[in-house]
Amino acid sequence: MPVTFPENVPKYISVADAILAAIRDGEFGKGEQLPSINELSEAYLLSRDTVEKAYKELRRQGIIEPVKGKGYFISRVDVDAPLRILLVLNKISNYKKQIYNAFVQTLGFSATVDLQIHHSNVELFHNLIAANSGKYDYYVIMPHFYEKQQEVIDIMNKIPAEKLILLDKDLPDYTDKFAAVYQDFENDIYNALDEALPRLKHYKRLIYINPNLTPYPDEIRKGFWRFCRMHDFAFSILDGIEADTKIHAGDAFIVIEENDLTTLVKICRTKELEVGKDIGIISYNETPLKEILLDGITVISTDHEKMGETVAKIIMEKKSEEIKNPFSLITRKSL
């Protein structure tokens, strides 16, 4: 492993660059051990501090990692990727796939993206961040947690603020400076329903179908409740919908989960209630299927592809902004 020491370049940088070059040339493979600090300092007549500083820099980049009592080992060989990004989502869904695909496609070859899922489990999230500390240039995290909020914030505080980007959900009480691309769940649904008000006035009662299996941000329910109170609508909030759920002509439903949407449509067919006339339906989150189901399901939705593109551009342009993602009402025949 040849090492050259150009003028005006710190020696520890030259040592680190030589190791990177050796990795590119295949001299060191993933999992292989590097020479010890003493061996390298003796071979090139360098101080231990210089070599230790070089190893520290490579460790910061996630190139090497120490094993107690054994030395330093190569942890990755993709050393030419300008950026390494850890993307941590709460779950896998069609909407999350849209965000991921747009994110990766917008970044192109400028970065490598590793995907992890925390399943809204705080302990799992803690272990993910601890295991990957210092290995990435950016940590893009969906902070959808429904308990132990302070513990979640404490975990994220261990990530340098300039490397952290929140995705989909903002944390207003989180005081460090960070970038974010987020939905304003409570105000988004309120404003979308307000836009749909002329059509909603044709119905006697609004019913919000709260997901009873997969948790969603409670701000969505709060926005629905506020809209109904502000506009003096009779309303109900149901935890899921079953085949025997009683529905009546004059009801309009705001449905979050697609399973509940399917059950609701089946009930309407059984009771011979015409969707868009006897019964109104607004579904949450756009999909291609909702464009054609029942000649079109009215949707309120954020732009998931835009969210992925925006967070990628924040990284590529090295910005530190909080950006609200677009949210819109798409009116179709079901309302």
C-alpha positions as CSV (number, residue, x, y, z in Angstrom):
1,M,0.0,0.0,0.0
2,P,2.0,3.0,-1.2
3,V,1.6,6.3,0.7
4,T,2.6,9.7,-0.7
5,F,2.7,12.9,1.3
6,P,2.0,15.9,-0.9
7,E,2.8,19.4,0.5
8,N,0.0,21.3,2.2
9,V,-2.0,18.1,2.8
10,P,-2.2,16.8,6.4
11,K,-0.4,13.5,6.7
12,Y,-3.4,11.8,8.3
13,I,-5.4,12.7,5.1
14,S,-2.7,11.1,3.0
15,V,-2.8,7.9,5.0
16,A,-6.6,7.8,4.8
17,D,-6.5,8.4,1.0
18,A,-3.9,5.6,0.6
19,I,-6.2,3.2,2.4
20,L,-9.2,4.3,0.2
21,A,-7.1,3.7,-2.9
22,A,-6.1,0.3,-1.6
23,I,-9.8,-0.6,-1.1
24,R,-10.6,0.6,-4.7
25,D,-7.8,-1.6,-6.1
26,G,-9.0,-4.6,-4.2
27,E,-6.1,-4.8,-1.8
28,F,-8.5,-4.8,1.1
29,G,-12.0,-6.4,0.9
30,K,-15.0,-6.1,3.2
31,G,-14.3,-7.6,6.6
32,E,-10.5,-7.7,6.1
33,Q,-8.3,-6.4,8.9
34,L,-6.1,-3.3,8.5
35,P,-2.5,-3.1,9.8
36,S,-2.4,-2.0,13.4
37,I,-1.7,1.6,14.3
38,N,1.8,0.6,15.5
39,E,2.5,-1.3,12.3
40,L,1.5,1.5,10.0
41,S,3.3,4.2,12.0
42,E,6.6,2.1,11.9
43,A,6.2,1.3,8.2
44,Y,6.0,5.0,7.2
45,L,7.8,6.6,10.1
46,L,4.7,8.4,11.3
47,S,3.5,9.2,14.8
48,R,0.9,7.0,16.3
49,D,-1.3,10.1,16.6
50,T,-1.2,10.6,12.8
51,V,-2.3,7.1,12.0
52,E,-4.9,7.1,14.8
53,K,-6.3,10.3,13.3
54,A,-6.5,8.7,9.8
55,Y,-8.3,5.7,11.2
56,K,-10.7,8.0,13.1
57,E,-11.5,9.8,9.8
58,L,-12.2,6.5,8.0
59,R,-14.3,5.4,10.9
60,R,-16.3,8.7,10.7
61,Q,-17.0,7.9,7.1
62,G,-18.2,4.4,8.0
63,I,-15.3,2.8,6.0
64,I,-13.8,0.9,8.9
65,E,-14.9,-0.1,12.3
66,P,-12.9,-1.3,15.4
67,V,-13.3,-4.7,17.0
68,K,-12.2,-4.6,20.7
69,G,-9.0,-6.5,21.3
70,K,-8.5,-7.3,17.6
71,G,-8.0,-4.0,15.6
72,Y,-9.7,-2.3,12.7
73,F,-11.6,-4.0,9.9
74,I,-13.1,-2.8,6.6
75,S,-16.9,-2.3,7.0
76,R,-17.7,-1.2,3.4
77,V,-16.0,-1.0,0.1
78,D,-18.3,1.4,-1.8
79,V,-15.9,4.2,-1.1
80,D,-16.6,6.2,-4.2
81,A,-20.3,6.9,-3.4
82,P,-20.3,10.6,-2.5
83,L,-23.1,10.2,0.0
84,R,-24.4,7.4,2.2
85,I,-28.0,7.8,3.4
86,L,-29.9,5.8,6.0
87,L,-33.7,5.9,5.3
88,V,-35.7,4.8,8.3
89,L,-39.5,4.3,7.6
90,N,-42.2,3.3,10.1
91,K,-43.7,0.6,7.8
92,I,-43.8,-0.6,4.2
93,S,-46.9,0.4,2.2
94,N,-47.8,1.5,-1.3
95,Y,-47.4,5.1,-0.2
96,K,-44.1,4.5,1.4
97,K,-42.9,2.8,-1.8
98,Q,-43.9,5.9,-3.8
99,I,-41.8,8.0,-1.5
100,Y,-38.8,5.6,-1.6
101,N,-38.8,5.2,-5.4
102,A,-39.0,9.0,-6.0
103,F,-36.3,9.6,-3.4
104,V,-33.9,7.1,-4.9
105,Q,-34.6,8.1,-8.5
106,T,-34.1,11.8,-7.8
107,L,-30.7,11.1,-6.1
108,G,-29.6,8.9,-9.0
109,F,-26.0,7.9,-8.7
110,S,-25.1,10.6,-6.3
111,A,-25.8,8.5,-3.2
112,T,-26.4,5.0,-1.9
113,V,-29.5,4.5,0.2
114,D,-30.0,1.8,2.9
115,L,-33.6,1.2,4.0
116,Q,-34.6,0.2,7.5
117,I,-38.1,-0.2,9.2
118,H,-38.7,0.7,12.8
119,H,-42.4,-0.4,13.0
120,S,-43.1,2.4,15.4
121,N,-41.2,0.4,18.0
122,V,-39.0,2.7,20.1
123,E,-36.6,-0.1,21.3
124,L,-36.1,-1.2,17.7
125,F,-35.5,2.4,16.6
126,H,-32.9,2.9,19.4
127,N,-31.0,-0.2,18.3
128,L,-31.1,0.8,14.6
129,I,-29.7,4.3,15.3
130,A,-27.1,2.9,17.8
131,A,-25.9,0.3,15.3
132,N,-25.5,2.8,12.5
133,S,-24.2,5.8,14.4
134,G,-21.5,7.6,12.4
135,K,-21.8,5.4,9.4
136,Y,-23.9,7.7,7.2
137,D,-23.8,11.3,5.8
138,Y,-27.6,11.7,6.3
139,Y,-30.3,10.0,8.4
140,V,-33.8,10.4,6.9
141,I,-36.3,9.4,9.5
142,M,-40.1,9.0,9.6
143,P,-40.8,9.8,13.3
144,H,-44.2,8.0,13.5
145,F,-44.3,6.9,17.1
146,Y,-47.3,6.7,19.3
147,E,-45.6,6.4,22.7
148,K,-42.4,7.4,24.5
149,Q,-42.1,10.6,22.5
150,Q,-39.4,12.0,24.7
151,E,-37.3,8.9,24.4
152,V,-37.6,9.1,20.6
153,I,-36.4,12.7,20.7
154,D,-33.5,11.7,23.0
155,I,-32.5,9.0,20.4
156,M,-32.6,11.5,17.5
157,N,-30.6,14.0,19.6
158,K,-27.6,11.7,19.2
159,I,-27.6,12.3,15.5
160,P,-25.9,15.6,14.5
161,A,-28.6,18.0,13.5
162,E,-27.0,18.8,10.1
163,K,-27.3,15.1,9.2
164,L,-30.9,14.6,10.3
165,I,-33.9,15.0,8.1
166,L,-37.5,14.3,9.3
167,L,-39.8,12.8,6.7
168,D,-43.6,12.9,6.6
169,K,-44.2,14.0,10.2
170,D,-42.9,17.2,11.9
171,L,-42.0,17.4,15.6
172,P,-42.7,21.0,16.6
173,D,-41.3,20.6,20.1
174,Y,-38.0,19.3,18.8
175,T,-35.7,22.3,19.3
176,D,-32.5,21.4,17.3
177,K,-32.1,22.8,13.8
178,F,-33.0,20.2,11.3
179,A,-34.5,19.8,7.8
180,A,-37.9,18.3,7.3
181,V,-40.4,17.5,4.6
182,Y,-43.7,17.0,6.4
183,Q,-47.5,16.8,6.3
184,D,-49.5,19.1,8.6
185,F,-52.0,16.3,9.3
186,E,-54.6,18.3,11.3
187,N,-54.8,21.3,9.1
188,D,-54.4,19.4,5.9
189,I,-57.6,17.4,6.4
190,Y,-59.4,20.4,7.8
191,N,-58.6,22.5,4.7
192,A,-59.4,19.7,2.3
193,L,-62.8,19.1,3.9
194,D,-63.4,22.8,3.8
195,E,-62.8,22.8,0.1
196,A,-65.3,19.9,-0.2
197,L,-67.9,21.7,1.9
198,P,-70.4,22.5,-1.0
199,R,-70.7,18.8,-1.7
200,L,-70.6,17.7,1.9
201,K,-73.7,19.9,2.6
202,H,-75.8,17.4,0.7
203,Y,-75.3,14.8,3.5
204,K,-76.9,14.7,6.9
205,R,-74.0,13.2,8.9
206,L,-70.2,12.8,8.5
207,I,-68.6,9.6,9.8
208,Y,-64.8,9.3,10.3
209,I,-63.6,5.7,10.1
210,N,-60.6,5.5,12.4
211,P,-58.1,2.7,11.5
212,N,-58.4,0.0,14.2
213,L,-55.3,-2.1,13.1
214,T,-52.6,0.2,11.8
215,P,-52.1,3.4,13.8
216,Y,-52.3,6.8,12.0
217,P,-51.5,10.2,13.4
218,D,-54.2,11.3,15.7
219,E,-54.0,14.8,14.2
220,I,-56.1,13.5,11.3
221,R,-59.0,12.7,13.6
222,K,-58.6,16.0,15.4
223,G,-58.8,17.9,12.1
224,F,-62.0,16.0,11.2
225,W,-63.5,16.8,14.6
226,R,-62.6,20.5,14.4
227,F,-64.1,20.7,10.9
228,C,-67.4,19.2,12.0
229,R,-67.7,21.5,15.0
230,M,-66.8,24.6,13.1
231,H,-69.4,23.8,10.4
232,D,-72.1,22.4,12.8
233,F,-72.2,18.9,11.2
234,A,-73.6,15.9,12.9
235,F,-70.8,13.5,13.0
236,S,-69.6,10.1,14.4
237,I,-66.1,8.5,14.8
238,L,-66.0,4.8,14.4
239,D,-63.0,2.4,15.0
240,G,-63.0,0.5,11.8
241,I,-66.0,-0.7,9.8
242,E,-67.4,-4.3,9.8
243,A,-69.9,-6.1,7.6
244,D,-72.7,-5.4,10.1
245,T,-71.9,-1.7,10.6
246,K,-75.1,0.2,10.3
247,I,-75.1,2.9,7.6
248,H,-77.9,5.1,6.3
249,A,-78.7,7.2,3.3
250,G,-77.4,10.7,4.0
251,D,-74.2,9.5,5.6
252,A,-70.8,10.7,4.2
253,F,-67.7,8.7,5.2
254,I,-64.0,9.7,5.5
255,V,-62.2,6.4,5.3
256,I,-58.4,6.1,6.1
257,E,-57.6,2.4,5.5
258,E,-58.3,0.6,2.2
259,N,-59.7,-2.5,4.0
260,D,-62.4,-0.3,5.5
261,L,-63.1,1.3,2.1
262,T,-63.6,-2.2,0.6
263,T,-66.0,-3.2,3.4
264,L,-68.0,0.1,3.1
265,V,-68.4,-0.4,-0.7
266,K,-69.7,-4.0,-0.1
267,I,-72.2,-2.8,2.5
268,C,-73.5,-0.1,0.0
269,R,-74.0,-2.8,-2.7
270,T,-75.8,-5.1,-0.2
271,K,-78.1,-2.3,0.9
272,E,-78.5,-1.0,-2.6
273,L,-77.3,2.5,-1.6
274,E,-75.8,4.5,-4.5
275,V,-72.4,5.9,-3.7
276,G,-72.2,9.6,-4.6
277,K,-76.0,10.0,-4.2
278,D,-77.3,8.1,-1.1
279,I,-73.8,7.7,0.5
280,G,-70.8,9.9,0.2
281,I,-67.2,8.6,0.4
282,I,-63.9,10.4,0.8
283,S,-60.8,8.2,0.9
284,Y,-57.4,9.1,2.4
285,N,-54.3,8.8,0.1
286,E,-54.5,8.6,-3.7
287,T,-53.9,5.3,-5.6
288,P,-54.5,4.5,-9.3
289,L,-57.3,2.1,-8.3
290,K,-59.4,4.9,-6.7
291,E,-59.5,6.7,-10.0
292,I,-61.6,3.9,-11.5
293,L,-63.4,2.3,-8.5
294,L,-67.1,3.2,-8.7
295,D,-66.3,5.5,-11.6
296,G,-63.9,7.4,-9.2
297,I,-63.5,7.7,-5.5
298,T,-63.0,11.3,-4.1
299,V,-59.6,11.5,-2.4
300,I,-57.7,13.7,0.0
301,S,-54.0,13.1,-0.2
302,T,-50.5,14.3,0.1
303,D,-48.2,14.0,-3.0
304,H,-46.0,11.1,-2.0
305,E,-43.8,11.3,-5.0
306,K,-43.2,15.0,-4.4
307,M,-42.2,14.2,-0.8
308,G,-39.5,11.8,-2.0
309,E,-38.2,14.3,-4.6
310,T,-38.1,17.2,-2.2
311,V,-36.1,15.4,0.5
312,A,-33.6,14.2,-2.2
313,K,-33.2,17.8,-3.4
314,I,-32.6,19.0,0.2
315,I,-29.7,16.6,0.4
316,M,-28.3,17.3,-3.1
317,E,-28.5,21.1,-2.6
318,K,-27.3,20.9,1.1
319,K,-30.2,22.8,2.4
320,S,-31.6,22.9,5.9
321,E,-35.3,23.7,5.5
322,E,-38.7,22.7,6.9
323,I,-41.0,22.2,3.9
324,K,-44.7,21.4,4.0
325,N,-45.6,18.8,1.4
326,P,-48.5,19.6,-0.9
327,F,-51.9,18.2,0.1
328,S,-55.0,18.3,-2.1
329,L,-58.6,17.3,-2.6
330,I,-59.4,15.3,-5.8
331,T,-63.1,15.4,-6.3
332,R,-64.7,12.4,-8.1
333,K,-68.2,10.8,-8.3
334,S,-68.2,9.2,-4.9
335,L,-69.1,12.6,-3.3
